[in-house]
């Protein structure tokens, strides 16, 4: 059993090691700072902030890539996925073929630069989604081709920019086919030219075009229809803002609608469009395909001649009343079916005649000749009464100003000419200024008995040297005391005298008594809580517990080895 004598020493070593480890762990526990709640997964953001950040960017991946050449532009489009991708042009780009945007792409082109299409090619062939914001889509000088060809199920949005100067046979600024869509929010479609239907925009098949803002202007279709917009069979066009102005065509200079197309005007302006034949503002093949709301304005449109619908046309007049709500038409016409604003020709079964309005004064506008259905009432066919400076309009006379007055109920069966009758407007001179017959007022006579002012009472002056029997003597001058010399030996307080010690964080105000006995409050300082005392107490408690554990562990180990030794 002598060999087992060193075991207790080994057990003591084990106990010592356990005590040291317990003490180290206790100290580490006390002095290791707790991790803040917002530290997780290597990030300094709180979980709520991270969640918010993730939600705010979920499913939104936007790229911005500067583009300055045809190769870089097409490469970036080809490499794009289905997420939105923004490309900022850094310079004008001249293409050698059409720029291809396939189905499934979602591209935004920005920058105040131009894409010049190659001769004989559309500048952009669109099969996916495209947004234009500031870019100009055009062609090289003397080049031809569509500006943008929107294929079936593709989508084009124009926010700002220009689609301009595109021209050729069967070419348009924008062509929308199949079930493609085009929404114009701003910018312009201008100076495009085509001899076929639609110089600015052509809407074909089941395609859809909405004009919400911007302008379609100065487009032309010299030998065809629809200088600004052509709506072909099955297409839909909605005007709800913006303007269609200064376009030219043979028919429907502003808008031309083929039978089967659908056109709705909700708001906006159709102005200054000129058709060489019919429909200066709009030409529709079938009135039932066209609606005009009250907020739409027509003005200064022109065509080959005025043709005005009246109740005598029992076929088209009810349609007009049902579908045309605007009252703002090209002067001096009173209804929209007038051929200047909306095409109109009296039906062959009705027969037509004319009513000529002669304003009857030098410098007046040429007589207005208005075509009307036969048997129209004069009140239904008359135009807005003319205005002449310095004269009052008295009505219309048959044949000449000396002719008989025409009744509003008169039926117009044959071509008729009426003349305006005028009367000089009486000029009432202002009342003359009558001079005052007695310009000089009566002089004011002086008062025979004026009241003289009373003199001020004389106050005697006081004696400058009064004699005071008991004069007041001044106080004697008291010399100032000598200044107090401080004691070189400071007073040492009694060490046994008890002192009241107030913790710093408990002091809310300090009372300072000065000569005026005012109280000055000292604001309570914001002090972070002290944790030193708490940590020391906690450390001592943990060390005590650790030492207890060590002693118990040492006792158990020694007893184990003692039992084993006895057995041996």
C-alpha positions in Angstrom: 0.0 0.0 0.0 3.0 2.3 0.1 2.7 2.9 -3.6 -0.7 4.6 -3.1 0.6 7.3 -0.7 1.1 10.1 -3.4 -2.6 9.9 -4.5 -3.8 12.5 -1.9 -1.3 15.0 -3.2 -2.6 14.4 -6.7 -6.2 14.9 -5.5 -5.1 18.2 -3.9 -3.6 19.2 -7.3 -6.9 18.4 -8.9 -8.8 20.5 -6.4 -6.4 23.4 -6.8 -6.9 23.3 -10.6 -10.7 23.3 -10.2 -10.6 26.3 -7.9 -8.4 28.3 -10.3 -10.7 27.6 -13.3 -13.8 28.5 -11.3 -12.2 31.8 -10.2 -11.1 32.7 -13.8 -14.6 32.0 -15.1 -16.2 34.1 -12.3 -13.9 37.0 -13.1 -14.5 36.7 -16.8 -18.2 36.6 -16.2 -18.2 39.8 -14.1 -15.9 41.9 -16.3 -17.0 40.8 -19.8 -19.4 43.5 -21.1 -22.7 42.2 -22.2 -23.3 42.3 -26.0 -25.8 44.9 -27.1 -29.1 43.5 -28.3 -28.6 45.0 -31.7 -25.5 42.9 -32.5 -26.4 39.9 -34.6 -25.0 37.9 -37.5 -22.0 40.3 -37.7 -24.2 43.4 -38.3 -24.5 46.6 -36.2 -28.1 47.1 -37.1 -31.0 46.0 -34.9 -33.2 43.2 -36.1 -36.1 45.6 -36.6 -33.9 47.9 -38.7 -32.6 45.1 -40.8 -36.2 43.9 -41.4 -37.2 47.4 -42.4 -34.3 47.7 -44.8 -35.0 44.3 -46.3 -38.7 45.2 -46.8 -37.9 48.6 -48.4 -35.6 47.0 -51.0 -37.5 43.8 -51.6 -38.0 42.9 -55.3 -36.5 46.3 -56.4 -33.3 46.0 -58.3 -32.4 49.1 -60.3 -29.2 49.4 -62.3 -27.8 52.6 -63.6 -25.3 52.1 -66.5 -23.7 54.9 -68.5 -24.0 54.2 -72.3 -22.1 55.9 -75.1 -22.1 53.6 -78.1 -24.4 51.2 -80.0 -22.4 48.2 -78.9 -22.5 49.1 -75.2 -26.3 49.9 -75.3 -27.3 46.7 -77.1 -25.0 44.6 -74.8 -26.5 46.0 -71.7 -30.0 45.3 -73.0 -29.1 41.8 -73.9 -27.6 41.1 -70.5 -30.5 42.5 -68.6 -32.9 40.1 -66.9 -36.6 40.7 -66.1 -35.8 43.2 -63.3 -36.0 46.9 -64.2 -32.8 48.2 -65.7 -32.0 51.9 -66.2 -29.5 53.1 -68.8 -28.3 56.7 -68.9 -27.1 57.8 -72.3 -23.9 59.8 -72.1 -23.8 60.9 -75.7 -25.8 60.8 -79.0 -25.7 57.3 -80.5 -26.1 56.6 -84.3 -27.4 53.0 -84.9 -26.5 50.8 -87.9 -29.6 48.7 -87.4 -32.7 48.6 -85.2 -32.1 48.6 -81.4 -33.7 45.3 -80.2 -35.5 45.1 -76.9 -36.8 41.6 -76.6 -39.8 40.2 -74.7 -39.1 39.9 -71.0 -36.9 42.9 -70.8 -37.8 46.0 -68.7 -35.6 48.9 -69.8 -35.6 52.6 -68.9 -33.6 55.0 -71.2 -32.7 58.4 -69.7 -30.5 61.3 -70.6 -30.9 64.3 -72.9 -29.4 62.6 -75.9 -30.6 61.2 -79.2 -30.8 57.8 -80.8 -30.4 58.2 -84.6 -32.0 55.3 -86.5 -30.4 53.9 -89.6 -31.9 54.5 -93.0 -34.6 51.9 -93.7 -34.8 50.6 -90.2 -37.0 51.3 -87.2 -35.0 53.1 -84.6 -36.3 50.7 -81.8 -38.0 47.3 -82.2 -39.8 46.8 -78.9 -40.9 43.4 -77.8 -40.6 43.9 -74.0 -41.2 47.0 -71.8 -39.6 50.4 -72.4 -39.8 53.7 -70.6 -38.4 56.8 -72.2 -37.4 59.7 -70.0 -35.6 62.5 -71.8 -34.2 60.6 -74.8 -35.0 61.7 -78.4 -35.8 58.9 -80.9 -35.2 60.0 -84.4 -33.5 59.1 -87.7 -30.3 60.2 -89.5 -30.7 63.0 -92.0 -32.8 61.9 -95.0 -33.3 58.5 -93.3 -36.6 56.7 -93.2 -38.4 54.2 -90.9 -40.6 54.0 -87.8 -39.4 55.7 -84.7 -40.6 52.9 -82.4 -42.3 49.7 -83.4 -44.3 48.3 -80.5 -45.0 44.6 -81.1 -47.9 42.5 -79.7 -48.0 42.5 -75.9 -45.2 45.0 -75.6 -45.5 48.2 -73.5 -44.1 51.7 -74.1 -44.2 54.5 -71.6 -43.1 58.0 -72.5 -42.5 60.4 -69.6 -40.3 63.0 -71.2 -38.4 63.2 -74.4 -39.2 63.3 -78.1 -40.1 61.0 -81.0 -39.5 63.2 -84.0 -38.4 63.5 -87.6 -39.2 60.0 -88.6 -40.6 59.6 -92.1 -41.1 57.1 -94.9 -43.8 55.2 -96.8 -45.9 53.2 -94.3 -43.9 54.8 -91.5 -44.9 56.5 -88.3 -43.4 58.1 -85.2 -44.9 55.2 -83.2 -46.6 52.0 -84.5 -48.5 49.9 -82.0 -49.6 46.5 -83.2 -51.3 43.4 -81.8 -52.2 44.0 -78.1 -49.4 46.4 -77.6 -49.8 49.4 -75.3 -48.4 53.0 -75.4 -48.9 55.5 -72.6 -47.7 59.1 -73.2 -47.4 61.1 -70.0 -45.2 63.9 -71.3 -42.8 64.9 -74.1 -43.6 65.3 -77.7 -44.3 63.4 -80.9 -43.5 65.9 -83.6 -42.5 66.4 -87.3 -43.1 62.8 -88.3 -44.4 62.3 -91.9 -46.1 59.3 -93.7 -48.1 59.1 -96.8 -50.1 56.2 -95.2 -52.4 56.3 -92.3 -51.0 57.9 -89.2 -48.1 60.3 -89.3 -47.5 60.6 -85.5 -49.0 57.5 -84.0 -50.8 54.5 -85.6 -52.9 52.2 -83.4 -53.7 48.9 -85.1 -55.5 45.7 -84.4 -56.3 45.4 -80.6 -53.6 47.9 -79.6 -54.2 50.6 -77.0 -52.9 54.2 -76.9 -53.5 56.7 -74.0 -52.4 60.4 -74.2 -52.3 61.8 -70.6 -49.8 64.6 -71.2 -47.4 66.1 -73.7 -48.2 67.2 -77.3 -48.6 65.5 -80.7 -47.9 68.3 -83.1 -46.7 69.2 -86.6 -47.0 65.7 -88.0 -48.3 65.2 -91.5 -49.9 62.7 -93.8 -50.1 64.5 -97.2 -51.8 61.8 -99.2 -53.4 59.8 -96.4 -55.4 60.0 -93.2 -54.6 60.9 -89.6 -51.8 63.3 -89.5 -51.5 63.2 -85.7 -53.1 59.8 -84.8 -54.6 57.0 -86.9 -56.8 54.5 -85.1 -57.2 51.5 -87.3 -59.8 48.7 -87.0 -59.8 47.2 -83.5 -57.5 49.9 -82.0 -58.4 52.1 -79.0 -57.3 55.7 -78.4 -58.0 57.6 -75.2 -57.3 61.3 -74.9 -57.2 62.4 -71.2 -54.8 65.4 -71.2 -52.2 66.9 -73.5 -52.9 68.4 -76.9 -53.1 67.5 -80.6 -52.2 70.5 -82.5 -50.9 71.8 -85.9 -51.1 68.5 -87.7 -52.1 68.1 -91.4 -53.7 65.3 -93.5 -56.2 64.7 -96.3 -58.8 63.5 -93.8 -58.6 63.7 -90.0 -55.6 66.0 -89.6 -55.6 65.6 -85.9 -57.2 62.1 -85.5 -58.5 59.6 -88.0 -60.7 56.7 -86.9 -61.3 53.7 -89.1 -64.5 51.8 -88.8 -64.2 49.4 -85.8 -61.7 51.6 -84.0 -62.7 53.2 -80.7 -61.9 56.8 -79.6 -62.7 58.5 -76.3 -61.9 62.1 -75.6 -62.1 62.8 -71.8 -60.0 66.0 -71.6 -57.4 67.9 -73.6 -57.2 70.2 -76.6 -57.5 69.6 -80.4 -56.4 72.9 -82.1 -55.1 74.3 -85.3 -55.2 71.1 -87.3 -55.9 71.4 -91.1 -57.4 68.8 -93.4 -57.4 69.3 -97.1 -60.8 67.5 -97.3 -62.8 66.5 -94.3 -62.4 66.4 -90.5 -59.8 69.1 -89.6 -59.8 68.0 -85.9 -61.2 64.5 -86.1 -62.5 62.2 -88.9 -64.4 59.0 -87.8 -65.9 56.5 -90.2 -68.6 55.6 -87.7 -70.0 58.1 -85.2 -70.9 55.3 -82.7 -67.1 54.7 -82.2 -66.4 58.3 -80.9 -67.2 60.0 -77.6 -66.4 63.5 -76.5 -66.7 64.7 -72.8 -67.5 68.2 -71.7 -63.9 69.0 -70.7 -62.5 68.8 -74.3 -61.7 72.0 -76.3 -61.7 72.3 -80.1 -60.5 75.5 -81.7 -59.1 76.9 -85.0 -59.4 73.6 -86.9 -60.0 73.8 -90.6 -61.2 71.6 -93.5 -62.5 72.1 -97.1 -65.8 73.4 -95.9 -68.2 73.8 -93.0 -71.0 71.2 -92.7 -73.3 71.6 -89.8 -75.6 68.8 -88.4 -79.1 69.9 -87.5 -82.2 68.1 -86.1 -83.4 67.7 -89.7 -80.8 64.9 -89.9 -82.8 62.4 -87.9 -80.1 59.7 -88.2 -77.0 61.5 -86.9 -78.4 64.3 -84.8 -79.6 61.8 -82.0 -76.1 60.2 -82.0 -74.5 63.7 -81.6 -76.7 64.5 -78.7 -75.9 61.2 -77.0 -72.1 61.1 -77.5 -70.8 64.7 -77.9 -71.0 66.7 -74.7 -68.4 69.5 -75.4 -69.6 73.0 -76.2 -66.2 74.5 -77.1 -65.9 74.5 -80.9 -64.1 76.4 -83.7 -65.6 79.8 -84.0 -68.3 80.6 -85.2 -69.8 77.1 -85.2 -72.2 75.9 -82.5 -71.9 72.1 -82.8 -69.1 69.7 -83.2 -70.4 67.9 -86.3 -69.3 70.8 -88.4 -66.5 69.2 -90.5 -63.9 71.7 -89.2 -63.8 70.0 -85.8 -65.5 66.6 -86.5 -66.2 65.4 -90.0 -69.8 65.7 -91.2 -71.6 65.3 -94.5 -75.4 65.3 -94.7 -76.7 61.9 -95.7 -77.5 61.3 -99.4 -81.1 60.4 -98.5 -81.6 63.9 -96.9 -80.1 66.1 -99.5 -78.1 69.2 -98.6 -78.2 72.9 -99.2 -76.2 75.8 -98.0 -76.6 78.9 -95.8 -74.3 81.8 -96.4 -73.6 84.4 -93.6 -72.4 87.8 -94.8 -71.1 90.0 -92.0 -71.8 93.1 -94.2 -69.0 95.5 -93.4 -65.6 96.4 -94.8 -62.8 94.3 -93.3 -65.1 91.5 -92.2 -64.2 87.9 -92.4 -65.1 86.3 -95.8 -68.7 85.1 -95.8 -69.2 81.8 -94.0 -70.8 79.2 -96.2 -72.3 76.3 -94.1 -73.7 73.1 -95.6 -76.8 71.9 -93.9 -79.5 69.2 -94.4 -82.4 70.3 -96.5 -85.4 71.6 -94.5 -83.3 72.7 -91.5 -84.7 75.5 -89.4 -82.8 78.8 -89.5 -82.5 78.8 -85.7 -80.7 75.4 -85.9 -78.4 76.4 -88.7 -77.4 79.8 -87.7 -73.9 80.5 -86.4 -72.7 82.6 -83.4 -73.8 86.2 -83.8 -71.0 88.4 -85.2 -69.4 91.3 -83.3 -68.4 94.7 -84.7 -66.7 97.4 -82.8 -68.8 100.5 -82.3 -72.0 98.8 -83.7 -74.9 96.7 -82.3 -75.9 93.6 -84.2 -79.7 93.8 -85.0 -80.2 90.4 -86.8 -80.1 88.8 -90.2 -81.8 90.0 -93.4 -82.5 88.0 -96.5 -80.6 88.9 -99.7 -79.2 92.3 -98.4 -79.3 94.6 -95.4 -82.5 96.1 -96.8 -84.1 92.7 -97.1 -86.8 91.3 -94.9 -85.9 89.9 -91.5 -85.6 86.1 -91.6 -87.5 84.2 -88.9 -85.9 81.6 -86.7 -88.6 79.1 -87.7 -87.9 79.5 -91.5 -87.1 76.3 -93.4 -84.0 76.5 -95.5 -84.8 74.5 -98.6 -82.5 76.1 -101.2 -79.1 77.9 -101.0 -79.8 81.1 -99.0 -77.7 84.2 -98.2 -78.3 86.4 -95.2 -76.8 89.7 -94.3 -76.0 91.2 -90.9 -77.8 94.4 -90.0 -75.9 96.9 -87.9 -76.8 100.0 -86.0 -74.1 102.5 -84.8 -73.8 102.3 -81.1 -74.9 105.6 -79.6 -72.0 107.3 -77.9 -73.2 109.2 -74.8 -70.8 112.0 -74.1 -69.9 112.6 -70.5 -71.7 115.4 -68.6 -69.9 118.7 -69.1 -68.3 120.3 -66.2 -70.3 123.4 -65.3 -68.3 126.2 -63.7 -69.4 127.7 -60.3 -71.3 130.9 -61.0 -70.0 132.4 -57.8 -66.4 131.2 -57.6 -65.4 133.7 -54.8 -67.0 132.9 -51.4 -68.3 135.8 -49.2 -65.4 137.3 -47.2 -65.5 136.7 -43.5 -66.4 139.9 -41.6 -64.4 140.6 -38.4 -66.2 140.4 -35.1 -67.1 143.9 -34.0 -66.7 143.0 -30.3 -63.7 140.6 -30.1 -63.0 139.0 -26.7 -59.7 140.1 -25.4 -57.7 137.4 -23.5 -57.1 137.9 -19.8 -53.5 138.5 -18.8 -51.8 135.8 -16.7 -51.6 136.5 -13.0 -48.3 137.7 -11.7 -46.7 135.2 -9.2 -44.1 136.8 -6.9 -40.7 135.3 -7.0 -39.4 133.6 -3.8 -36.6 135.2 -1.8 -33.3 133.7 -3.2 -31.7 133.8 0.3 -34.2 132.7 2.9 -33.2 132.9 6.5 -33.5 129.6 8.2 -33.3 129.9 12.0 -32.1 126.3 12.4 -30.0 125.3 9.4 -29.2 121.6 8.9 -25.6 120.8 9.4 -24.0 118.0 7.3 -23.0 114.7 8.9 -19.4 114.5 9.9 -17.1 112.5 7.8 -16.4 109.1 9.4 -13.0 107.6 8.3 -13.2 104.2 6.7 -11.9 101.3 8.9 -8.6 99.6 8.1 -9.0 96.5 5.8 -9.0 93.2 7.6 -5.8 91.4 7.2 -6.3 87.6 6.7 -5.0 85.3 9.3 -1.9 83.6 8.0 -2.9 80.5 10.0 -6.1 79.0 8.5 -8.6 77.6 10.8 -8.5 73.9 10.9 -11.9 72.3 11.5 -12.3 69.9 14.3 -11.6 66.4 12.9 -14.2 64.9 15.3 -16.9 67.2 14.1 -19.5 65.1 12.2 -20.1 66.1 8.6 -23.2 65.5 6.5 -22.1 63.9 3.2 -24.7 64.0 0.4 -24.2 61.9 -2.7 -23.6 63.9 -5.9 -26.5 62.3 -7.8 -28.9 63.3 -5.0 -28.1 67.0 -5.0 -31.0 68.8 -6.8 -30.3 72.4 -5.9 -27.7 74.4 -4.0 -28.8 77.4 -2.0 -26.5 80.4 -2.2 -27.3 83.3 0.1 -26.1 86.6 -1.2 -26.7 90.2 0.0 -30.2 90.1 -1.5 -31.0 86.6 -0.1 -31.9 85.1 -3.5 -32.0 81.3 -4.0 -30.2 80.0 -7.1 -31.2 76.5 -8.3 -28.6 74.3 -9.8 -30.1 72.1 -12.4 -29.8 68.4 -11.8 -27.2 66.9 -14.0 -27.9 63.9 -16.1 -25.5 61.3 -14.8 -25.1 57.7 -16.1 -25.7 55.2 -13.3 -22.6 53.9 -11.5 -22.0 50.2 -11.7 -18.7 49.8 -10.0 -20.1 49.0 -6.5 -22.5 46.5 -8.0 -19.8 44.8 -10.0 -17.5 44.5 -6.9 -20.2 43.0 -4.8 -21.2 40.6 -7.5 -17.5 39.6 -8.0 -17.0 38.9 -4.2 -20.2 36.9 -4.1 -19.2 34.8 -7.1 -15.7 34.3 -5.8 -17.1 33.2 -2.4 -19.4 30.7 -4.2 -16.5 29.5 -6.3 -14.2 28.9 -3.3 -17.1 27.0 -1.6 -17.4 24.8 -4.7 -13.7 24.3 -4.7 -13.6 23.2 -1.0 -16.5 20.8 -1.5 -14.9 19.4 -4.7 -11.5 19.0 -2.9 -13.2 17.3 0.0 -15.0 14.9 -2.2 -11.9 14.1 -4.2 -9.8 13.5 -1.1 -12.4 11.2 0.4 -12.6 9.2 -2.8 -8.8 8.7 -2.8 -8.8 7.9 0.9 -11.4 5.2 0.4 -9.5 3.7 -2.5 -6.3 3.7 -0.4 -8.0 1.9 2.5 -9.2 -0.7 0.0 -5.8 -1.2 -1.2 
